Amino acid sequence: MNKISEKLAPSATDMIRMDHTRVIALFHQYKGDADPKVKQANVNANCLAIEIHAQVEEEFFYPALREVVGAEPVLKKSVPEHDELRQLMTQLRSMEPTNAAYDRTYMELLRKVMHHVADEESVLLPEAERMLASRLHEIGGQMMKRRMQLMARHAGQAVTHKVRAQPVKSMLVLGGALLAGAYLARHSLGRAKSAVASMTPSSLAPPALTPSAMAAERASYKLGRLMGIGRGLLWRKQAGI
């Protein structure tokens, strides 16, 4: 990977934290009394996200970390924990969402995911940031490329799950927003063409990202991640797991 690509690529540890937040958010959206198809779509979408996350970690992040930390206990049990998650996800996919054990099995998956996330975020990610600091963007670039390959294989499936997992009310709001956006776009097109015609090459350049702006972006990301984890922990407590 060249230097420019390395700078543009996300840090491997930041990618992992964002994956954790995304997965926990999907768990939080799950409602036991929802329509069975909505429940199943949520489960399928989350299982796909977990599978891709686990595979990318196992192919790039864990091997790189093993090179510098050796037989670290938390790292040693990470792949077996992924295998436990895969077993639960296989069970869920073989069950109907109307099955009495469906919710219970998904809650068990949540419990194991939360324990796994806690171990990674408290032990493995800080260790990687200490021992692999100079390589994190390189590894992050490799992980992102592989993630895109894996997601491309399941693109249609992922979109279907995402649409079906949305409550009807949310879909109506989204549809209204899209219609409004299309209307505004048509009426703005003429003005946009005139504005573009008057632009110079320098005016088209993106604004420089100042250190203060970068710090604000990082703070916003950290807050969002903590809120996502917090919601997941609260839901876990309410579910009694």
C-alpha positions as CSV (number, residue, x, y, z in Angstrom):
1,M,0.0,0.0,0.0
2,N,1.4,3.4,-0.9
3,K,1.8,6.3,1.5
4,I,-1.3,8.2,0.2
5,S,-3.5,5.1,0.5
6,E,-2.2,4.5,4.1
7,K,-3.1,8.1,5.1
8,L,-6.6,7.8,3.6
9,A,-7.3,4.3,5.1
10,P,-8.9,4.2,8.5
11,S,-7.1,2.8,11.5
12,A,-7.7,-0.9,12.0
13,T,-8.7,-0.3,15.6
14,D,-11.1,2.5,14.6
15,M,-12.7,0.2,12.0
16,I,-13.2,-2.5,14.7
17,R,-14.8,0.0,17.1
18,M,-17.1,1.3,14.4
19,D,-18.1,-2.3,13.6
20,H,-18.9,-2.9,17.3
21,T,-21.1,0.2,17.4
22,R,-23.0,-0.9,14.3
23,V,-23.6,-4.4,15.6
24,I,-24.8,-3.2,19.0
25,A,-27.1,-0.7,17.3
26,L,-28.7,-3.5,15.3
27,F,-29.3,-5.5,18.5
28,H,-30.8,-2.4,20.1
29,Q,-33.3,-2.0,17.2
30,Y,-34.6,-5.6,17.7
31,K,-38.1,-5.7,19.2
32,G,-39.5,-9.0,20.5
33,D,-43.1,-8.0,19.6
34,A,-42.2,-6.8,16.1
35,D,-43.5,-8.4,12.9
36,P,-41.7,-11.8,12.4
37,K,-40.4,-10.7,9.0
38,V,-38.9,-7.5,10.6
39,K,-37.3,-9.5,13.4
40,Q,-35.8,-12.0,10.9
41,A,-34.5,-9.2,8.7
42,N,-32.8,-7.6,11.7
43,V,-31.3,-10.9,12.8
44,N,-30.1,-11.7,9.3
45,A,-28.5,-8.2,8.8
46,N,-26.7,-8.5,12.1
47,C,-25.5,-12.0,11.5
48,L,-24.0,-10.9,8.1
49,A,-22.3,-7.9,9.8
50,I,-20.9,-10.1,12.5
51,E,-19.6,-12.7,10.1
52,I,-17.8,-10.2,7.9
53,H,-16.3,-8.4,10.9
54,A,-15.1,-11.7,12.3
55,Q,-13.6,-12.9,9.0
56,V,-11.7,-9.6,8.4
57,E,-10.4,-9.6,11.9
58,E,-9.2,-13.2,11.6
59,E,-7.5,-12.6,8.2
60,F,-5.6,-9.4,9.1
61,F,-5.9,-8.0,12.6
62,Y,-5.4,-11.0,14.7
63,P,-2.3,-12.3,12.8
64,A,-0.7,-8.9,12.9
65,L,-1.3,-8.7,16.7
66,R,0.0,-12.2,17.3
67,E,3.3,-11.1,15.7
68,V,3.9,-8.6,18.5
69,V,2.1,-9.9,21.6
70,G,2.5,-13.7,21.2
71,A,0.2,-16.0,23.2
72,E,-1.9,-13.2,24.8
73,P,-4.8,-15.0,26.6
74,V,-7.6,-12.7,25.3
75,L,-6.3,-12.9,21.7
76,K,-5.9,-16.7,22.0
77,K,-9.6,-17.1,22.8
78,S,-10.9,-14.6,20.2
79,V,-11.2,-17.1,17.3
80,P,-13.0,-19.7,19.4
81,E,-15.4,-17.0,20.5
82,H,-16.0,-16.2,16.9
83,D,-16.8,-19.8,16.3
84,E,-19.3,-19.8,19.1
85,L,-21.0,-16.8,17.5
86,R,-21.1,-18.6,14.2
87,Q,-22.8,-21.6,15.8
88,L,-25.5,-19.4,17.3
89,M,-26.0,-17.6,14.0
90,T,-26.4,-21.0,12.2
91,Q,-29.1,-21.9,14.8
92,L,-30.9,-18.6,14.2
93,R,-30.9,-19.0,10.5
94,S,-32.4,-22.5,10.8
95,M,-35.3,-21.2,13.0
96,E,-38.5,-19.4,12.2
97,P,-38.9,-16.0,13.9
98,T,-42.2,-17.3,15.4
99,N,-40.3,-20.0,17.3
100,A,-40.4,-19.5,21.0
101,A,-36.7,-20.0,21.3
102,Y,-35.9,-17.4,18.6
103,D,-35.7,-14.3,20.9
104,R,-33.9,-16.3,23.6
105,T,-31.2,-17.5,21.1
106,Y,-30.7,-13.9,19.8
107,M,-30.3,-12.7,23.4
108,E,-27.7,-15.3,23.9
109,L,-25.9,-14.1,20.8
110,L,-26.1,-10.5,22.2
111,R,-24.6,-11.7,25.5
112,K,-21.6,-13.4,23.8
113,V,-21.1,-10.4,21.5
114,M,-21.0,-8.0,24.4
115,H,-18.4,-10.1,26.3
116,H,-16.3,-10.3,23.2
117,V,-16.5,-6.6,22.5
118,A,-15.6,-5.8,26.1
119,D,-12.5,-8.0,25.9
120,E,-11.4,-6.5,22.5
121,E,-12.0,-2.9,23.5
122,S,-10.4,-3.1,26.9
123,V,-7.4,-5.3,26.1
124,L,-6.7,-6.0,22.4
125,L,-7.4,-2.6,20.8
126,P,-5.3,-0.6,23.3
127,E,-2.5,-3.2,22.9
128,A,-2.6,-2.9,19.2
129,E,-2.5,0.9,19.4
130,R,0.6,0.5,21.6
131,M,2.4,-2.2,19.7
132,L,1.2,-1.7,16.1
133,A,0.9,2.1,16.0
134,S,2.9,2.5,12.8
135,R,1.0,-0.2,11.0
136,L,-2.6,0.5,12.0
137,H,-3.5,2.4,8.8
138,E,-1.8,-0.2,6.6
139,I,-3.8,-3.0,8.3
140,G,-6.9,-0.9,8.2
141,G,-6.6,-0.5,4.4
142,Q,-6.2,-4.2,4.0
143,M,-9.3,-4.8,6.2
144,M,-11.4,-2.3,4.3
145,K,-10.5,-3.8,0.9
146,R,-11.4,-7.2,2.1
147,R,-14.6,-6.0,3.7
148,M,-15.7,-4.5,0.4
149,Q,-15.0,-7.8,-1.4
150,L,-17.1,-9.7,1.2
151,M,-19.9,-7.1,1.1
152,A,-20.0,-7.2,-2.7
153,R,-20.9,-10.9,-2.6
154,H,-23.9,-10.2,-0.3
155,A,-24.9,-6.8,-1.6
156,G,-28.4,-7.7,-2.7
157,Q,-29.0,-9.7,0.5
158,A,-27.8,-6.9,2.7
159,V,-30.1,-4.3,1.1
160,T,-33.1,-6.6,1.4
161,H,-32.3,-7.2,5.1
162,K,-31.9,-3.5,5.7
163,V,-35.2,-2.5,4.1
164,R,-37.2,-5.3,5.8
165,A,-35.7,-4.5,9.2
166,Q,-37.1,-0.9,9.1
167,P,-40.5,-0.4,10.7
168,V,-43.3,0.7,8.3
169,K,-43.4,4.2,9.9
170,S,-39.7,4.7,9.2
171,M,-40.1,3.6,5.6
172,L,-42.9,6.1,5.1
173,V,-40.8,8.9,6.5
174,L,-37.9,7.8,4.3
175,G,-40.1,7.6,1.2
176,G,-41.4,11.1,1.9
177,A,-37.9,12.4,2.3
178,L,-36.8,10.9,-1.0
179,L,-39.8,12.4,-2.8
180,A,-39.1,15.8,-1.3
181,G,-35.4,15.5,-2.2
182,A,-36.3,14.6,-5.8
183,Y,-38.6,17.6,-6.1
184,L,-36.0,20.0,-4.6
185,A,-33.3,18.5,-6.9
186,R,-35.3,19.2,-10.0
187,H,-35.9,22.8,-9.1
188,S,-32.3,23.3,-8.0
189,L,-30.7,21.8,-11.1
190,G,-30.7,25.0,-13.2
191,R,-29.2,27.1,-10.4
192,A,-26.6,24.4,-9.7
193,K,-25.5,24.3,-13.4
194,S,-25.0,28.1,-13.3
195,A,-23.1,27.9,-10.1
196,V,-20.8,25.2,-11.4
197,A,-20.1,27.1,-14.6
198,S,-18.8,30.0,-12.5
199,M,-16.5,28.0,-10.4
200,T,-12.8,28.0,-10.7
201,P,-10.5,24.9,-10.1
202,S,-9.4,26.4,-6.8
203,S,-13.0,26.9,-5.6
204,L,-13.7,23.2,-6.3
205,A,-11.0,22.0,-3.9
206,P,-12.2,20.6,-0.6
207,P,-11.6,22.7,2.4
208,A,-8.6,21.9,4.5
209,L,-9.2,19.8,7.6
210,T,-7.7,21.8,10.4
211,P,-6.4,20.1,13.6
212,S,-9.4,21.5,15.6
213,A,-11.8,20.0,13.0
214,M,-10.0,16.7,13.1
215,A,-10.2,16.7,16.9
216,A,-14.0,17.5,16.7
217,E,-14.5,14.6,14.3
218,R,-12.7,12.2,16.6
219,A,-14.6,13.4,19.6
220,S,-17.9,13.0,17.8
221,Y,-16.9,9.5,16.7
222,K,-15.9,8.5,20.3
223,L,-19.2,9.9,21.7
224,G,-21.2,8.0,19.2
225,R,-19.4,4.8,19.9
226,L,-19.8,5.1,23.6
227,M,-23.5,5.9,23.2
228,G,-24.0,2.8,21.0
229,I,-22.3,0.6,23.5
230,G,-24.2,2.2,26.4
231,R,-27.5,1.5,24.7
232,G,-26.5,-2.1,24.2
233,L,-25.5,-2.5,27.8
234,L,-28.7,-1.0,29.0
235,W,-30.8,-3.2,26.8
236,R,-28.8,-6.2,27.9
237,K,-29.6,-5.3,31.6
238,Q,-33.3,-4.9,30.8
239,A,-33.3,-8.3,29.0
240,G,-31.7,-9.9,32.1
241,I,-28.6,-11.2,30.4
